[in-house]
Amino acid sequence: MKIYSKILLLFVLPCFTCTSYEQDVVKVLGRKLLVNDQQFLIKGVCYHPVPRGSNNVRNFDKLDEDIALMKELGVNTIRVYEPIKEITVLNKLARNNIKVIMGFGYSQEGNYDLRSGKYLDYVKKYKNHKAILMWELGNEYNYHSEWFERDDILWYRVLNQSAKAIHDIDKNHPVSTAHGDLPDELAILYCPEIDVWGMNVLRWDDPSTVFYEWEKISGKPMYLSEAGSDSYMTISSSNYKQGENQRAQADANEKILNEIFKEVNICSGVTLFSFVDEWWKEGNCDVQDIGEGTKDVIGVPYDGYPNEEYWGIVDMDRNKKETFNVVKRKYNQVYIGKASKEITAQPN
């Protein structure tokens, strides 16, 4: 009887570690991103949950609470900057119909990075998981040529080769990259294996110009991999007072999302930056720092100062900022018509 029980367990236990969700078919058709042959609009957030007091060590202890807030927002996609290793996290996301744009870095101490080649191990392991929407390589590396001997072409070659390697083992998911603003002709020329171009775009409260610029140079899908505004005004303006100013963030995000959802035939959506405030970025990880205040990103509304620890839609304790209801309204206004399989935006 004991021997029989052990043999039975060998056959039963593996079922608890795998996912039973039916795999979706994700592909591109012209400018469109399709999931199961239906146009898919990314209504997303960048998600890097680092708890108070931690120096950039991601933690999913508040995942259930975060998923509940995301579902209220109308989020259908999260974008992460490093692979999610926990199968339980992927399973929870899949159960809640939240997809993942899975990011890989170039050199992350062998953590499934491109340099070590271990990213392919991850792709092989999770390529059939329902939660996966796309694989994404790098995050605005075109702003960091110092990592590639001051030669962008070196990065673009790595990017293209890595994308091809993924295509060779996974025919079911597109490969993307998060480019700093609009890719130039050089980037497009050297990266034919990139299926979807993500773009981190900060053009005040109106990103629409990047859509028309992209339309002229490529017929591939694109989405905004980072967009939005922070909730701190380093300097006052005619409309917004200096200091913590959630109204400024809410107003900016409303205008940004309006422009994105006007152009759903060019832009496949957005992963708004970001879901939760990140206290690890500017100094003391136990407090929310304003930062040095260098005015080096003039496209950040409405003061031109990127206060890195104030970009969340919710704060560190998951209290909703004013922008939460703005994003919730916008994300829940936009839907996909089942008959036409086209995206329709409701009037404001």
MARGU-110957 format. One record per residue (C-alpha): residue number from 1; residue in three letters; x, y, z. Coordinates in steps of 0.1 Angstrom, whole numbers, m for minus. Example, Ala and Ser with C-alpha at 12.3 -4.5 7.8 and 13.67 -1.06 7.14 Angstrom:
// MARGU-110957
markol;tise;x;y;z
1;ALA;123;m45;78
2;SER;137;m11;71
//
This chain:
// MARGU-110957
markol;tise;x;y;z
1;MET;0;0;0
2;LYS;28;25;8
3;ILE;46;16;m24
4;TYR;14;22;m44
5;SER;9;56;m27
6;LYS;44;67;m37
7;ILE;40;57;m73
8;LEU;6;74;m74
9;LEU;22;106;m61
10;LEU;48;106;m88
11;PHE;20;109;m114
12;VAL;m2;133;m95
13;LEU;23;159;m80
14;PRO;36;173;m113
15;CYS;1;185;m122
16;PHE;2;210;m94
17;THR;33;227;m107
18;CYS;21;232;m143
19;THR;m5;255;m157
20;SER;m36;241;m173
21;TYR;m46;274;m191
22;GLU;m51;271;m228
23;GLN;m24;289;m247
24;ASP;m33;320;m266
25;VAL;m20;326;m301
26;VAL;m3;360;m303
27;LYS;9;374;m336
28;VAL;11;406;m357
29;LEU;m8;415;m388
30;GLY;3;447;m404
31;ARG;2;473;m377
32;LYS;m20;453;m355
33;LEU;m12;431;m325
34;LEU;m36;401;m324
35;VAL;m45;376;m297
36;ASN;m65;347;m310
37;ASP;m70;366;m342
38;GLN;m86;395;m325
39;GLN;m70;429;m323
40;PHE;m55;435;m289
41;LEU;m51;469;m273
42;ILE;m26;471;m245
43;LYS;m41;488;m215
44;GLY;m12;484;m192
45;VAL;11;495;m165
46;CYS;49;492;m159
47;TYR;51;470;m128
48;HIS;82;468;m106
49;PRO;70;464;m71
50;VAL;100;471;m48
51;PRO;89;474;m12
52;ARG;98;502;12
53;GLY;133;499;25
54;SER;145;477;m4
55;ASN;172;486;m28
56;ASN;156;475;m61
57;VAL;147;440;m51
58;ARG;114;432;m65
59;ASN;88;415;m43
60;PHE;54;401;m51
61;ASP;40;399;m15
62;LYS;13;424;m25
63;LEU;4;407;m58
64;ASP;m32;399;m48
65;GLU;m39;434;m37
66;ASP;m22;448;m68
67;ILE;m41;425;m92
68;ALA;m74;436;m76
69;LEU;m64;473;m82
70;MET;m53;465;m117
71;LYS;m86;448;m125
72;GLU;m105;478;m112
73;LEU;m83;500;m134
74;GLY;m91;479;m165
75;VAL;m55;468;m169
76;ASN;m50;438;m193
77;THR;m12;439;m195
78;ILE;18;445;m173
79;ARG;53;453;m185
80;VAL;82;440;m163
81;TYR;119;449;m166
82;GLU;132;415;m156
83;PRO;118;380;m160
84;ILE;92;367;m134
85;LYS;107;335;m120
86;GLU;77;325;m99
87;ILE;53;303;m117
88;THR;27;311;m91
89;VAL;28;347;m101
90;LEU;23;339;m138
91;ASN;m5;316;m129
92;LYS;m23;343;m109
93;LEU;m19;368;m137
94;ALA;m33;343;m162
95;ARG;m63;335;m140
96;ASN;m71;372;m139
97;ASN;m66;377;m177
98;ILE;m36;400;m173
99;LYS;m8;394;m198
100;VAL;29;401;m194
101;ILE;54;418;m216
102;MET;84;400;m203
103;GLY;116;420;m203
104;PHE;151;408;m206
105;GLY;182;430;m200
106;TYR;215;427;m217
107;SER;238;422;m187
108;GLN;220;413;m154
109;GLU;245;390;m137
110;GLY;233;360;m156
111;ASN;196;366;m145
112;TYR;182;353;m178
113;ASP;200;381;m196
114;LEU;211;384;m232
115;ARG;248;384;m226
116;SER;248;350;m209
117;GLY;223;335;m233
118;LYS;202;323;m204
119;TYR;172;343;m216
120;LEU;166;315;m241
121;ASP;162;291;m211
122;TYR;134;312;m198
123;VAL;117;314;m232
124;LYS;119;276;m236
125;LYS;104;271;m201
126;TYR;75;296;m203
127;LYS;68;300;m241
128;ASN;35;280;m236
129;HIS;22;300;m207
130;LYS;m10;319;m212
131;ALA;2;349;m194
132;ILE;29;357;m220
133;LEU;21;385;m245
134;MET;55;394;m259
135;TRP;92;390;m251
136;GLU;109;424;m248
137;LEU;147;430;m251
138;GLY;163;460;m235
139;ASN;149;492;m221
140;GLU;159;524;m240
141;TYR;195;512;m245
142;ASN;199;537;m273
143;TYR;204;562;m245
144;HIS;233;542;m232
145;SER;259;538;m259
146;GLU;285;537;m232
147;TRP;274;501;m225
148;PHE;283;492;m261
149;GLU;316;509;m267
150;ARG;298;541;m278
151;ASP;285;522;m308
152;ASP;247;518;m311
153;ILE;252;494;m340
154;LEU;267;469;m315
155;TRP;235;470;m295
156;TYR;213;467;m325
157;ARG;232;437;m337
158;VAL;228;420;m303
159;LEU;191;430;m303
160;ASN;184;415;m337
161;GLN;204;383;m331
162;SER;186;378;m298
163;ALA;152;383;m314
164;LYS;160;358;m341
165;ALA;171;333;m315
166;ILE;137;337;m298
167;HIS;119;333;m331
168;ASP;137;300;m337
169;ILE;123;284;m306
170;ASP;90;303;m301
171;LYS;68;308;m331
172;ASN;38;319;m310
173;HIS;49;353;m295
174;PRO;62;385;m310
175;VAL;95;400;m299
176;SER;97;437;m289
177;THR;121;462;m276
178;ALA;116;494;m256
179;HIS;133;521;m275
180;GLY;140;556;m262
181;ASP;115;576;m282
182;LEU;113;571;m320
183;PRO;137;546;m336
184;ASP;158;561;m363
185;GLU;165;545;m397
186;LEU;196;528;m384
187;ALA;177;510;m357
188;ILE;151;498;m381
189;LEU;176;487;m407
190;TYR;196;466;m383
191;CYS;166;451;m365
192;PRO;143;434;m390
193;GLU;136;406;m364
194;ILE;118;430;m341
195;ASP;81;425;m345
196;VAL;67;453;m323
197;TRP;85;485;m314
198;GLY;79;498;m279
199;MET;88;534;m274
200;ASN;94;553;m241
201;VAL;79;587;m250
202;LEU;79;618;m229
203;ARG;66;646;m251
204;TRP;48;667;m225
205;ASP;11;658;m225
206;ASP;7;650;m262
207;PRO;26;620;m276
208;SER;6;620;m309
209;THR;35;633;m330
210;VAL;54;601;m325
211;PHE;25;581;m341
212;TYR;26;601;m373
213;GLU;64;600;m374
214;TRP;63;562;m370
215;GLU;36;558;m397
216;LYS;59;574;m422
217;ILE;89;551;m416
218;SER;74;517;m407
219;GLY;44;495;m412
220;LYS;50;474;m380
221;PRO;30;477;m348
222;MET;42;500;m320
223;TYR;31;508;m285
224;LEU;42;533;m258
225;SER;63;512;m234
226;GLU;66;541;m210
227;ALA;45;573;m209
228;GLY;29;594;m182
229;SER;38;619;m155
230;ASP;49;621;m119
231;SER;29;636;m90
232;TYR;55;661;m78
233;MET;60;696;m91
234;THR;96;707;m85
235;ILE;87;742;m96
236;SER;53;758;m98
237;SER;36;768;m130
238;SER;7;790;m138
239;ASN;m17;761;m132
240;TYR;0;739;m106
241;LYS;16;746;m73
242;GLN;50;734;m62
243;GLY;52;702;m41
244;GLU;32;670;m42
245;ASN;6;677;m69
246;GLN;m16;647;m78
247;ARG;m39;669;m99
248;ALA;m10;678;m122
249;GLN;m3;641;m128
250;ALA;m40;633;m133
251;ASP;m45;661;m159
252;ALA;m14;651;m178
253;ASN;m22;614;m179
254;GLU;m58;621;m190
255;LYS;m45;641;m220
256;ILE;m18;615;m228
257;LEU;m43;587;m228
258;ASN;m68;607;m249
259;GLU;m42;610;m276
260;ILE;m32;574;m275
261;PHE;m67;561;m278
262;LYS;m74;583;m308
263;GLU;m48;565;m328
264;VAL;m55;528;m321
265;ASN;m49;519;m357
266;ILE;m13;530;m354
267;CYS;m6;526;m317
268;SER;m13;493;m300
269;GLY;m17;509;m266
270;VAL;4;518;m236
271;THR;20;505;m204
272;LEU;17;536;m183
273;PHE;46;544;m161
274;SER;41;533;m134
275;PHE;18;512;m113
276;VAL;34;520;m79
277;ASP;58;546;m65
278;GLU;94;534;m65
279;TRP;113;546;m34
280;TRP;146;529;m43
281;LYS;156;553;m71
282;GLU;169;584;m55
283;GLY;186;577;m22
284;ASN;171;565;11
285;CYS;149;536;4
286;ASP;129;541;36
287;VAL;116;575;25
288;GLN;102;591;m6
289;ASP;129;614;m20
290;ILE;123;643;m43
291;GLY;155;637;m61
292;GLU;183;660;m73
293;GLY;159;680;m94
294;THR;180;682;m125
295;LYS;160;695;m153
296;ASP;172;670;m179
297;VAL;140;656;m192
298;ILE;121;685;m206
299;GLY;92;664;m219
300;VAL;79;656;m183
301;PRO;47;675;m177
302;TYR;42;700;m161
303;ASP;75;712;m148
304;GLY;101;694;m169
305;TYR;116;677;m138
306;PRO;115;638;m135
307;ASN;108;631;m99
308;GLU;116;594;m101
309;GLU;99;583;m69
310;TYR;65;598;m77
311;TRP;54;582;m109
312;GLY;30;557;m94
313;ILE;m7;555;m101
314;VAL;m9;543;m65
315;ASP;15;552;m37
316;MET;38;528;m18
317;ASP;9;518;5
318;ARG;m14;512;m24
319;ASN;m35;543;m17
320;LYS;m50;555;m50
321;LYS;m37;588;m63
322;GLU;m60;612;m82
323;THR;m48;597;m115
324;PHE;m62;563;m106
325;ASN;m97;573;m115
326;VAL;m86;590;m146
327;VAL;m68;558;m158
328;LYS;m97;537;m147
329;ARG;m122;558;m167
330;LYS;m100;558;m198
331;TYR;m91;521;m198
332;ASN;m127;510;m193
333;GLN;m139;533;m221
334;VAL;m120;514;m247
335;TYR;m132;480;m258
336;ILE;m129;456;m287
337;GLY;m161;451;m307
338;LYS;m166;413;m311
339;ALA;m183;416;m344
340;SER;m159;438;m362
341;LYS;m129;428;m341
342;GLU;m120;465;m342
343;ILE;m112;487;m312
344;THR;m138;514;m303
345;ALA;m133;543;m280
346;GLN;m163;556;m262
347;PRO;m168;594;m262
348;ASN;m152;613;m233
//
